[in-house]
Every structure is written in structure tokens, then in C-alpha cells.
Amino acid sequence: MDCATCREELGAVLLGLTDAPTADTLRRHLADCPECAGEAARLEPLLGALLTAPDPVPMPEGARERLLASARLRPEDRSQAGAPVQTISAAQSAARRPPTLALRRWLALGLGAAAALAAWTVWPTAAPLNLRHADVVISAGDVLVTARSEVAGYPLVLRAASGHLRGVVLRQARPAWYTEGVYAGGRAYLLDAANEELVVLNVADSKVERTYPVPGGAAGLAVQGGRVFVKSAASGELRIFEGEHCFVNVLSRRREMPQAEYMDAVLALPGAVLTTQHTTGQVFVLSPDGQQVRATYEVGGAPVGLAGWRGKVLVLDVQGRLLQLGAQGQIERRLKLPGHPDKLSVMDNRAYLTDRGGRVSVIDLPAFRMTQQRTFGKPMDIVALPSGGLALADAQLGVMLLRADLSAS
């Protein structure tokens, strides 16, 4: 591939719209050509920002389709000097027409805004990290992995410590609905309940290594000792993946429920695996391999979150309770909470709870009382960072970096 062809194909490859041989040939060219590699490094964040940022001006009707259709055309499909005249469809003809004045204006403003956003994201800020919304956020060392449900383009976005964003394109049957994510061994594991699969993403390579089938409303997730534990809320099943093998432990009878109610949790401890079944108000204690039920704790309500703290187990009830369990599963302490919190993260002596109604609550665990609450947009997930701060995934505001007291980082 020469430089001219590389520049011609670059946009389509970065958007994930070319065939594998073309993409591989282009990548080999980039490895040997510093000039084209520099052009790719400049263009990639601009395309990502252009497709994910709010439109700076309304896009003309059909413009997006023509833009993407043009990117999909291969060199042999384009007119070349001396080549025979080809018969093309009306759709192809529309894709080849020069952009209208409105489309040229949109592209100019869009790329300008994209460039500004791409530069802006390297600053420490509590504003959205160039994402229209976020549903799951994972701390993967110095990289943040964000999963966004029901979006086109890049459902997964990685943000490096430098602020550089990299989108991951997935080929899926339907728009994703992400419910949970964890990081282990250099990989981000993400549950997509809509496509009923567990996605395994190699963070260093920004590539999906494989997927596992997880039907039945997958919502709870833990990884430990080479095993992946997935809890499905609707089916009541716990799936344990170990290499190519899968064991299914049926813990409760199946119940039909809307996708928005896919909520449960898995907590892998050194000597046991715990999982919730929010439809029955139970917490199951299983053997380390997840195959044997050792005890069942009847905690009531609708438990959807689990965390360990000082050798104790914390249980979050979406009906508005935080519980601390004793060694035999007895409720030692309980805290009544406003709203319906459904995600739980612990950092030092504080617990952070998110509520889709708009609140993030801070719990002083030694005192077992709420000390702070702040309103955001639609908080979906929260995770502690190695720096001592927090990353909040908000379905309306995107990803926000916060200090431990919920102030802007």
C-alpha cells in the first residue's frame, strides 16, 4: 500500500468500516511510514470525538449516511483515470456527490469542535470526558474503560492517563446494554445483557479477545483465580467460566423482568463466593469454585450490591438499605437510605452509592451513617481510582473525575 492509498483508506479503517485484509495492510504500512502514522494519530481522536460528541450544528438529513457510505467505498469502487465507466446505484451515486454547503459547514465545524474536545480532555476536570453518556466505568490501572449502552460508533472507550481516547468498535446483533464491569489480569470484563454476552477486552491492545454467552439478564460479575463468575438476575443462574469450560449453578427459579431491572452482584472472597438474588431477598454463600451452596442468608428486600470491608460483608438493597453482615449472615448493622441506590464501591473507610434518580451518597463505614450526598444527572456506576479519587459514570453527563468528597477533581 502506498501513502496515497493509505490516506484514502485511513478514515474508513479507523471507523472500523473496512474488511480485515485492507485494515491489516494499512496497519503494516503505518508501522513502516512515520508520516502516515502521524496522520493516523492526528485523525483518530478527531473521528472519535466527531462521532461521539454532541453535534455543533444540526447535521443535514442523510449527511451521516453519505459520510459513512463514502468511507465504506473501496479504492476499486472509486472512479480512477483511465478506468472503465462503472454502473452504480442511486445510493452509491449520492454517496459520491460532493458534500452540500450545509454538509461542508457541518464537517468543518464538527472537526473543529472535535479537535478542541480532543485537546480539552487531557485536562484534569470534572466535566464529561468527551462522552455523551456512560453506564459502566472500570479502573484498569492508569486507564479508564467506559461502556456506553445503546450507542452507535464506539460503545467502549478507553482513556489513557494522558487523556487520549481510543474507541473500540463491536459488531453486535443489537445495541448493547451494559450492566457491570471489572478489571483483572490486564483485561476488562463487561456484561452486555442485551446481546447476552460477556465481553473480554485486552486493555493494552484495545482489542476484544473473546466473548462468552451469558443469557438470562447478566448483571453480577467477579473474576478470581482464573475463574469468571457471572450472575443472571432473571434466570437465577450463576455461570462459572474456567477456560473453555462452563458450569451453571441454578440458584433460583426464572422470573421475567424488564431489562432495566437486571441487577445482582457477585463478590469473590479468598474462601468463598457470594452472590445476590434480588428477586428473593437472598445472599448465597458458595464454595470458592462457585459450584456448591454452603449457606443462604435471608436478608430480605432486594439485595443488588456486595462489597467487603474489614472482614465484613456489605449488602446494598435497592429498596433503600445498606447492611453489614456478621460471620453467620446475621444483620449486624443497617442504614436506611433515601431513593433506590443500586451500585456500591468501597474506598478506605467510605462507601459510595449511586442512585439512578440522580444522587451519589457517601457513607462513613465506621460510624455507619451517611455523611454526604450530591446530585448529578443519572449516576449509573462509580469506581475508586489508584490516585485516591473516583470515576463516576453518568447516563446524562458522561464520565466525571471526583475527589473522595465528591468535589471536582
Secondary structure, DSSP 8 states (H G I E B T S, - for coil): --HHHHHHHHHHHHTT-S-HHHHHHHHHHHHH-HHHHHHHHHHHHHHHHHHHS--SS---TTHHHHHHHHHH--GGGS--TT-------HHHHHHHS---HHHHHHHHHHHHHHHHHHHHTTS--SS--S-S--SEEEEETTEEEEE-TT-SS-SEEEE-TT--EEEE----SS---EEEEEEETTEEEEEETTTTEEEEEETTTTEEEEEEE-TTTEEEEEEETTEEEEEETTT-EEEEEETTEEEEEE-S------GGG----EEEETTEEEEEETTTTEEEEE-TTS-SEEEEEE--S-EEEEEEETTEEEEEETTTEEEEE-TTS-EEEEEE-SS-EEEEEEETTEEEEEETTSEEEEEETTTTEEEEEEE-S-EEEEEE-TTS-EEEEETTTEEEEE-TTSSB-
